[in-house]
Amino acid sequence: MFIDKVTISLTAGCGGDGCVSFRREKYVPYGGPNGGNGGKGGDIYFECDIHKTTLLDLSYTPKFRAENGQKGLSNNRFGKSGKDLVLKVPSGTLVLKNGEFYADLKSTNERILVVKGGRGGRGNASFKTARYTAPRISEKGEPGETAEVSLEIFLIAEVGFVGFPNSGKSTLLSRISAAKPKIANYPFTTLVPNLGVVNYKGKSFVVADIPGIIEGAHKGKGLGFEFLRHIRRTNILVYVIDVSTNDDDSSDPYVSYKILNNELRNYSKYLVEKHVIIVLNKIDLPSCQEHIKKFRERLKNKKILEVSAVTGKGVDKLIVEMMKMLERPLSFKFEEEVKETSIKRYIYKPDFQVNIENGVFIVTGSKIETLTKITKFNEDEALRRYQNIIKKMGLETKLEEMGAKSGDIVKICGFEFVFEK
């Protein structure tokens, strides 16, 4: 099954808790603290795999979680770090993290870090100083990052075949490459994009056959809306036009071309800026010469070729023309279109923010929330350290400015505290 778009939830591993321990040996009166740090949580990576062609495996499991780090131990033994999780994706996968462009995986074995595992909590050996020789304090492991990730495959091909259903795209692909797409005489035979490698006189390039486009495809009609994205990376668009149609206006080859061109333009302004070859297919059938003549009269400044995908007539000339066009540079790159639709905005945020809801002071902010999550409130020394840090951050002063009085409730990251001056 070809799945080219999926949304998954990623959670990196949490760091392991630090350890509180003291060295106790016979004849060693001042052993000192020896509690080790917790292990780091596992990271989650995406890796480009040339053997993958679909996102089907990821669609089965909407949530992925990396391994947590282990707790620190006595004798200064650090906890074991959590195992990293590597998710394999096909070449040409676009990664959107929390709705923003994050990466474009194109090269084989290319790997990117998506969510980072939490830092391991420090043991009491890490808090020892010249004046503080016997600390009874440790930290909990830092939570791992979480993210909502959308993956989209954009097939990597130099040439894209577009056309109406039954225009002969699949037959033409099977003629010029070793691809074996399903071919039948009914609309929408091709339900998923097909790739084929064309080898000609020592050179090769990849061709993508996009399922039949109909009028209104850019609005979601037919199959075109789902698969038009796969021709964004191509350098050349080949319009495959059936010239064996009837004489009525609805099946006029020129009308078909205008509809196709309009659909591509409405979907993306960049598509119509690509190099274009118009292929008039099925010239082996009778009553096509009149259509070919009228078509050429209307489009005199376009590159038009005549082929028969069934008999092979004109196919070699088409391959040569595609190879010539591939040597011409494009005026834009695929990355420009992607970055245009995903602009990152960096907004400065203070260490904390305070809001009042129903008489309760709600404190938010990544820095103070992380500090709260790693603090062990059941340890007196850890609690005193926590209070000193938030006081230096200016939280106590901010609460007083907002009218906090002794006995008021202050909520931070799910924990409730009683405010005292």
C-alpha positions in Angstrom: 0.0 0.0 0.0 1.4 3.4 -1.0 1.1 5.9 1.9 2.7 9.2 1.2 1.5 11.4 4.1 1.3 10.6 7.8 1.2 12.4 11.1 2.9 10.9 14.2 3.6 11.8 17.8 7.2 11.6 19.1 8.4 11.5 22.7 12.1 11.4 23.5 13.3 9.4 26.5 13.3 11.0 30.0 16.6 11.3 31.9 17.3 9.0 34.8 17.1 10.3 38.4 20.3 11.1 40.3 21.3 9.2 43.3 21.9 10.2 47.0 24.6 8.0 48.5 27.5 8.3 50.9 30.7 6.2 50.9 30.7 4.0 54.0 33.8 1.9 54.5 35.6 0.7 57.6 38.4 3.0 58.8 37.2 5.7 56.3 35.7 8.4 58.6 35.1 11.0 55.9 33.8 9.0 52.9 31.8 11.7 51.4 29.0 11.7 48.8 29.2 9.2 45.9 25.8 9.3 44.3 26.0 9.0 40.5 24.1 10.9 37.8 21.2 9.4 35.9 21.5 8.4 32.3 20.4 10.6 29.4 17.1 9.8 27.7 17.1 8.4 24.2 16.8 10.7 21.1 14.6 10.1 18.1 16.1 10.4 14.6 14.7 10.1 11.1 17.0 8.4 8.6 16.7 8.3 4.8 16.5 4.7 3.5 16.8 4.1 -0.2 14.9 0.8 0.1 11.8 2.5 1.6 9.1 3.7 -0.8 6.2 4.3 1.5 5.3 5.6 5.0 3.1 2.5 5.6 5.1 1.3 8.6 4.8 4.6 10.4 1.1 4.8 9.8 0.5 1.6 11.9 1.9 3.3 15.1 0.9 6.9 15.6 3.0 7.3 18.7 6.7 6.6 19.2 8.7 6.8 22.4 12.4 6.5 23.0 13.9 4.6 25.9 14.3 6.4 29.2 17.7 6.7 31.0 18.4 4.6 34.0 18.9 5.9 37.6 22.3 6.8 39.0 23.8 4.4 41.5 26.2 4.6 44.4 30.0 4.5 44.1 29.7 7.3 41.5 28.1 5.0 39.0 26.2 6.7 36.2 22.9 5.3 35.0 22.8 3.8 31.5 21.6 6.2 28.7 18.4 5.3 26.9 18.7 3.7 23.5 18.1 6.1 20.6 15.2 5.4 18.3 15.8 5.6 14.5 12.8 5.7 12.2 13.5 4.9 8.5 11.8 7.1 5.9 12.0 7.1 2.0 14.1 9.5 0.0 12.3 12.7 -0.7 10.5 12.9 2.7 9.6 16.4 3.9 9.5 16.8 7.7 7.2 19.3 9.4 7.7 19.6 13.2 4.8 21.2 15.1 3.5 22.6 11.8 6.8 24.2 10.7 9.3 23.1 8.1 12.1 21.2 9.8 14.0 19.1 7.2 14.0 17.7 3.7 15.6 14.2 3.6 16.9 13.4 0.1 20.4 11.8 0.4 20.8 8.1 1.2 21.6 7.4 4.9 21.0 11.1 5.8 20.0 11.3 9.4 18.5 14.2 11.5 17.7 14.6 15.2 14.0 15.4 15.6 13.4 15.3 19.4 16.1 15.2 22.0 16.2 13.0 25.1 16.2 14.6 28.6 19.3 15.2 30.6 20.0 12.8 33.4 19.5 14.1 36.9 22.6 14.9 39.0 23.5 12.8 42.0 24.7 14.3 45.3 28.4 13.8 44.3 27.9 16.6 41.7 26.7 19.1 44.4 29.8 18.6 46.6 31.9 21.8 47.1 34.6 22.9 49.5 32.0 24.4 51.9 29.2 22.0 51.1 30.9 18.6 51.8 27.9 16.4 52.6 25.0 17.4 50.3 21.8 15.3 50.6 20.4 16.5 47.3 19.8 15.1 43.8 17.7 15.8 40.8 15.1 14.0 38.8 15.8 13.3 35.2 14.7 16.0 32.7 11.7 15.0 30.6 12.4 14.3 26.9 11.1 16.6 24.1 7.8 15.9 22.5 6.6 16.9 19.0 3.8 16.4 16.5 5.5 15.5 13.2 4.0 15.4 9.8 5.8 13.5 7.0 5.1 14.0 3.3 6.8 12.1 0.5 7.7 14.2 -2.6 9.0 11.7 -5.2 12.4 12.4 -6.4 12.2 12.3 -10.2 13.6 14.5 -13.0 10.5 14.1 -15.3 6.8 14.1 -14.4 4.1 12.7 -16.6 0.7 14.5 -16.2 -2.5 14.0 -18.1 -6.1 13.0 -18.0 -7.2 9.5 -17.1 -6.5 7.0 -20.0 -4.3 9.4 -21.9 -1.6 6.7 -22.0 0.9 7.8 -19.3 1.3 4.4 -17.8 1.8 2.8 -21.2 4.4 5.3 -22.1 6.2 4.8 -18.9 6.3 1.0 -19.4 7.6 1.7 -23.0 10.6 3.9 -22.0 11.5 2.1 -18.7 11.4 -1.2 -16.9 8.4 -0.1 -14.8 5.3 -2.4 -14.9 2.4 -0.2 -13.9 -1.2 -1.5 -14.1 -2.6 -0.7 -17.5 -6.3 -1.0 -18.4 -9.0 0.7 -20.5 -10.9 2.5 -17.7 -10.5 5.8 -15.8 -8.2 5.9 -12.8 -6.4 2.7 -13.5 -3.4 4.2 -11.9 -4.2 4.9 -8.2 -0.7 5.7 -7.0 2.3 7.4 -8.5 4.7 5.1 -10.4 8.4 5.6 -10.9 10.5 4.3 -13.8 14.2 4.6 -14.6 15.0 5.5 -18.2 18.4 4.2 -19.5 19.5 5.5 -22.8 23.0 5.4 -24.3 24.8 5.3 -21.0 22.7 7.9 -19.3 19.7 7.5 -17.0 17.0 9.6 -15.3 13.9 9.0 -13.3 10.3 9.5 -14.5 7.2 9.8 -12.3 3.7 8.9 -13.6 1.1 10.9 -11.7 -2.4 9.5 -11.5 -5.0 11.0 -13.8 -5.8 14.7 -13.2 -9.3 16.0 -13.9 -10.8 19.5 -13.9 -10.9 20.8 -10.3 -8.0 18.6 -9.1 -6.5 21.5 -7.2 -9.7 21.7 -5.2 -9.6 18.1 -4.2 -11.5 16.4 -7.1 -10.3 13.1 -8.4 -6.8 11.9 -7.4 -4.8 14.9 -8.6 -5.0 16.8 -5.3 -3.4 13.9 -3.4 -0.5 13.3 -5.8 0.2 16.7 -7.5 2.9 17.3 -4.8 5.0 14.5 -6.4 5.8 16.6 -9.4 7.1 19.5 -7.4 10.7 18.3 -7.5 10.7 17.5 -11.2 12.6 19.6 -13.8 10.4 18.7 -16.7 6.7 18.3 -17.0 5.4 16.1 -19.9 1.8 16.8 -20.8 0.5 13.5 -22.3 -2.5 14.4 -24.5 -4.8 11.9 -26.1 -5.4 12.9 -29.7 -7.7 9.9 -30.6 -10.8 11.7 -29.2 -14.1 12.5 -30.7 -15.0 15.8 -32.5 -17.0 17.3 -29.6 -15.5 20.2 -27.7 -15.4 18.4 -24.4 -12.8 16.0 -25.7 -10.8 18.5 -27.8 -7.0 17.9 -27.2 -6.4 21.6 -26.9 -9.1 22.0 -24.3 -7.5 19.1 -22.4 -4.2 20.9 -22.5 -5.7 24.2 -21.2 -7.4 22.4 -18.3 -4.2 20.6 -17.3 -2.2 23.8 -17.4 -4.9 25.7 -15.4 -5.0 23.0 -12.7 -1.2 23.0 -12.3 -1.1 26.8 -12.1 -3.8 26.9 -9.5 -2.1 24.2 -7.4 1.3 26.0 -7.5 2.7 28.9 -9.4 6.1 27.1 -9.6 4.7 24.1 -11.6 4.1 26.2 -14.8 7.6 27.6 -14.6 9.2 24.2 -15.3 10.4 23.0 -18.6 7.5 21.6 -20.6 7.1 19.0 -23.4 3.7 18.4 -24.9 3.3 14.8 -26.1 0.4 14.0 -28.5 -0.2 10.3 -27.8 -2.1 7.5 -29.7 -1.1 8.8 -33.1 -1.5 5.2 -34.4 -5.3 5.4 -34.2 -7.4 6.7 -37.0 -8.9 10.2 -37.1 -6.1 11.8 -35.1 -4.3 13.8 -37.8 -7.0 16.5 -37.9 -6.7 17.0 -34.1 -2.9 17.2 -34.4 -3.1 19.8 -37.1 -5.5 22.0 -35.1 -3.5 21.6 -31.9 -0.2 22.7 -33.6 -1.9 25.8 -35.1 -3.0 26.9 -31.6 0.3 26.3 -29.9 3.0 27.3 -32.3 5.6 28.3 -29.7 5.5 25.1 -27.7 7.6 22.0 -27.9 5.2 19.4 -29.3 6.1 15.7 -30.1 4.0 13.0 -31.6 4.3 9.4 -30.2 2.5 6.1 -30.0 3.1 4.5 -26.7 1.7 1.2 -28.0 3.8 0.9 -31.1 6.8 2.8 -29.9 6.8 5.4 -32.7 8.4 8.7 -31.7 9.5 7.3 -28.3 13.2 7.6 -28.9 12.8 11.2 -30.1 10.9 11.9 -26.8 13.7 10.4 -24.7 16.4 12.5 -26.5 14.4 15.7 -26.0 13.9 15.0 -22.3 17.7 14.4 -21.9 18.4 17.7 -23.7 16.0 19.6 -21.4 17.5 18.1 -18.3 20.7 19.9 -19.1 18.9 23.3 -18.8 18.9 24.9 -15.4 15.6 25.9 -13.7 14.9 29.4 -12.5 13.9 28.2 -9.0 14.5 25.3 -6.7 12.0 23.1 -4.8 13.4 24.4 -1.5 12.2 27.9 -2.4 8.6 26.8 -2.7 8.7 24.9 0.6 10.3 27.7 2.6 7.8 30.2 1.2 4.9 28.3 2.8 6.6 27.7 6.2 8.0 30.9 7.7 9.5 30.5 11.2 8.8 33.3 13.7 11.1 33.6 16.7 9.4 35.4 19.6 11.3 36.3 22.7 9.7 34.9 25.9 10.8 35.7 29.4 11.9 33.0 31.9 8.4 33.0 33.4 4.9 34.5 33.0 2.3 34.9 35.7 -1.5 34.9 35.2 -4.3 35.0 37.7 -7.2 32.6 37.3 -9.9 32.4 39.9 -7.6 33.9 42.5 -4.8 31.4 41.8 -1.5 32.6 40.5 -0.5 30.4 37.5 3.2 30.5 36.6 4.4 29.3 33.2 7.6 29.3 31.2 10.0 26.6 29.9 12.9 27.4 32.3 10.9 27.5 35.5 8.8 24.5 34.4 11.9 22.4 33.7 13.4 23.4 37.1 10.1 22.3 38.8 10.1 18.9 36.9 13.6 17.9 38.0 13.3 19.0 41.6 12.7 16.3 44.3 10.4 18.1 46.7 10.6 15.3 49.2 14.2 16.3 49.9 14.6 19.4 52.2 17.9 20.5 50.6 16.4 20.2 47.2 13.4 22.3 48.2 15.6 25.0 49.7 17.7 25.1 46.5 14.5 25.4 44.4 13.2 28.3 46.5 16.6 30.1 46.2 16.7 29.8 42.4 13.1 31.0 41.8 13.8 33.9 44.2 16.9 34.9 42.1 14.8 34.7 39.0 12.5 37.4 40.4 9.3 35.3 40.8 8.7 36.4 44.4 9.0 40.1 43.5 6.7 39.6 40.5 4.1 37.9 42.7 4.2 40.8 45.2 3.8 43.3 42.4 0.7 41.5 41.2 -0.9 41.6 44.6 0.0 38.2 46.0 -0.5 37.9 49.8 0.5 35.3 52.4 -1.7 32.2 52.0 -2.4 32.7 48.3 -2.0 29.6 46.0 0.7 29.6 43.4 0.6 26.8 40.8 3.7 25.8 38.8 3.6 22.9 36.4 0.9 21.1 38.2 2.4 21.7 41.7 0.6 24.0 44.2 2.6 26.2 46.6 1.4 28.5 49.3 2.9 32.0 49.0 4.6 33.5 52.0 6.4 36.8 52.2 
